[in-house]
């Protein structure tokens, strides 16, 4: 009976190529966005229990909060951009016998992202 050979990889395997590094950074950005979402939900629940939200709004005006929101925005935009760029590899579409160009799929996803972001911006700011 033969056994399958499994080559052991060093812990720094993702530093070998730029694409591996980008993959790991994208995965880590999703954890940062998750932690940020949990923080915001926790803050909203804390202020929704009949307590005054004044302390929460003071925190939102602080330089630390502005830095945190800016950092998470950059991480989320990086994550979104790399995910949109990967979409044609994950979603292969065919029109009859002809494959739809990957740039069309990525472009449509990018336009959809911008349109939905615009709608959310209008709802929040309007």
ROKE-134822 format. One record per residue (C-alpha): residue in three letters; residue number from 1; x, y, z. Coordinates in steps of 0.25 Angstrom, whole numbers. Layout:
N
+------+------+-------+-------+-------+
: resn : resi :     u :     v :     w :
+------+------+-------+-------+-------+
:  ALA :  NUM :     X :     Y :     Z :
...
+------+------+-------+-------+-------+
This chain:
126
+------+------+-------+-------+-------+
: resn : resi :     u :     v :     w :
+------+------+-------+-------+-------+
:  UNK :    1 :     0 :     0 :     0 :
:  UNK :    2 :     6 :    14 :    -4 :
:  UNK :    3 :     4 :    26 :     4 :
:  UNK :    4 :     2 :    40 :    -2 :
:  UNK :    5 :    14 :    49 :     0 :
:  UNK :    6 :    11 :    62 :     7 :
:  UNK :    7 :    22 :    73 :     6 :
:  UNK :    8 :    23 :    81 :    18 :
:  UNK :    9 :    23 :    96 :    16 :
:  UNK :   10 :    30 :   106 :    24 :
:  UNK :   11 :    22 :   116 :    32 :
:  UNK :   12 :    27 :   127 :    23 :
:  UNK :   13 :    22 :   120 :    10 :
:  UNK :   14 :    13 :   132 :     7 :
:  UNK :   15 :    25 :   142 :     6 :
:  UNK :   16 :    31 :   134 :    -6 :
:  UNK :   17 :    22 :   141 :   -16 :
:  UNK :   18 :    15 :   154 :   -17 :
:  UNK :   19 :     2 :   147 :   -21 :
:  UNK :   20 :     3 :   138 :    -8 :
:  UNK :   21 :     5 :   151 :     0 :
:  UNK :   22 :    -7 :   158 :    -6 :
:  UNK :   23 :   -15 :   146 :    -3 :
:  UNK :   24 :   -11 :   146 :    12 :
:  UNK :   25 :   -13 :   161 :    13 :
:  UNK :   26 :   -27 :   160 :     7 :
:  UNK :   27 :   -31 :   149 :    17 :
:  UNK :   28 :   -25 :   157 :    29 :
:  UNK :   29 :   -33 :   169 :    24 :
:  UNK :   30 :   -46 :   161 :    25 :
:  UNK :   31 :   -43 :   158 :    40 :
:  UNK :   32 :   -40 :   173 :    42 :
:  UNK :   33 :   -54 :   177 :    36 :
:  UNK :   34 :   -60 :   166 :    44 :
:  UNK :   35 :   -54 :   171 :    57 :
:  UNK :   36 :   -59 :   185 :    53 :
:  UNK :   37 :   -73 :   181 :    50 :
:  UNK :   38 :   -73 :   174 :    64 :
:  UNK :   39 :   -68 :   187 :    71 :
:  UNK :   40 :   -79 :   195 :    64 :
:  UNK :   41 :   -90 :   185 :    67 :
:  UNK :   42 :   -85 :   185 :    82 :
:  UNK :   43 :   -85 :   200 :    83 :
:  UNK :   44 :   -99 :   201 :    77 :
:  UNK :   45 :  -105 :   191 :    86 :
:  UNK :   46 :   -98 :   198 :    98 :
:  UNK :   47 :  -104 :   211 :    94 :
:  UNK :   48 :  -118 :   205 :    91 :
:  UNK :   49 :  -121 :   200 :   105 :
:  UNK :   50 :  -126 :   213 :   109 :
:  UNK :   51 :  -113 :   219 :   112 :
:  UNK :   52 :  -109 :   232 :   106 :
:  UNK :   53 :  -101 :   231 :    93 :
:  UNK :   54 :   -93 :   244 :    96 :
:  UNK :   55 :   -81 :   236 :   100 :
:  UNK :   56 :   -81 :   228 :    88 :
:  UNK :   57 :   -82 :   240 :    79 :
:  UNK :   58 :   -71 :   247 :    87 :
:  UNK :   59 :   -62 :   234 :    83 :
:  UNK :   60 :   -66 :   236 :    69 :
:  UNK :   61 :   -61 :   250 :    69 :
:  UNK :   62 :   -47 :   246 :    75 :
:  UNK :   63 :   -35 :   245 :    67 :
:  UNK :   64 :   -33 :   230 :    70 :
:  UNK :   65 :   -47 :   228 :    64 :
:  UNK :   66 :   -44 :   235 :    52 :
:  UNK :   67 :   -31 :   228 :    50 :
:  UNK :   68 :   -38 :   214 :    53 :
:  UNK :   69 :   -49 :   217 :    43 :
:  UNK :   70 :   -39 :   222 :    32 :
:  UNK :   71 :   -31 :   209 :    34 :
:  UNK :   72 :   -42 :   200 :    33 :
:  UNK :   73 :   -47 :   207 :    21 :
:  UNK :   74 :   -34 :   205 :    14 :
:  UNK :   75 :   -34 :   190 :    18 :
:  UNK :   76 :   -48 :   188 :    13 :
:  UNK :   77 :   -45 :   195 :     0 :
:  UNK :   78 :   -33 :   187 :    -2 :
:  UNK :   79 :   -41 :   174 :     1 :
:  UNK :   80 :   -52 :   178 :    -8 :
:  UNK :   81 :   -43 :   182 :   -20 :
:  UNK :   82 :   -35 :   169 :   -19 :
:  UNK :   83 :   -48 :   161 :   -18 :
:  UNK :   84 :   -54 :   168 :   -30 :
:  UNK :   85 :   -41 :   165 :   -38 :
:  UNK :   86 :   -42 :   150 :   -34 :
:  UNK :   87 :   -57 :   149 :   -38 :
:  UNK :   88 :   -54 :   145 :   -52 :
:  UNK :   89 :   -46 :   133 :   -47 :
:  UNK :   90 :   -57 :   129 :   -38 :
:  UNK :   91 :   -69 :   132 :   -47 :
:  UNK :   92 :   -67 :   127 :   -62 :
:  UNK :   93 :   -79 :   131 :   -70 :
:  UNK :   94 :   -82 :   126 :   -84 :
:  UNK :   95 :   -91 :   132 :   -95 :
:  UNK :   96 :   -94 :   120 :  -103 :
:  UNK :   97 :   -80 :   114 :  -107 :
:  UNK :   98 :   -73 :   127 :  -104 :
:  UNK :   99 :   -67 :   130 :   -91 :
:  UNK :  100 :   -70 :   144 :   -86 :
:  UNK :  101 :   -57 :   152 :   -85 :
:  UNK :  102 :   -51 :   153 :   -70 :
:  UNK :  103 :   -50 :   168 :   -71 :
:  UNK :  104 :   -65 :   169 :   -74 :
:  UNK :  105 :   -68 :   161 :   -62 :
:  UNK :  106 :   -58 :   169 :   -53 :
:  UNK :  107 :   -63 :   182 :   -58 :
:  UNK :  108 :   -78 :   179 :   -56 :
:  UNK :  109 :   -75 :   175 :   -42 :
:  UNK :  110 :   -67 :   188 :   -40 :
:  UNK :  111 :   -78 :   196 :   -46 :
:  UNK :  112 :   -88 :   189 :   -37 :
:  UNK :  113 :   -80 :   191 :   -25 :
:  UNK :  114 :   -79 :   206 :   -28 :
:  UNK :  115 :   -94 :   207 :   -30 :
:  UNK :  116 :   -98 :   200 :   -18 :
:  UNK :  117 :   -88 :   208 :   -10 :
:  UNK :  118 :   -94 :   221 :   -16 :
:  UNK :  119 :  -108 :   216 :   -12 :
:  UNK :  120 :  -103 :   213 :     3 :
:  UNK :  121 :   -96 :   227 :     3 :
:  UNK :  122 :  -109 :   234 :    -2 :
:  UNK :  123 :  -117 :   227 :     9 :
:  UNK :  124 :  -108 :   230 :    20 :
:  UNK :  125 :  -104 :   244 :    16 :
:  UNK :  126 :  -118 :   248 :    10 :
+------+------+-------+-------+-------+
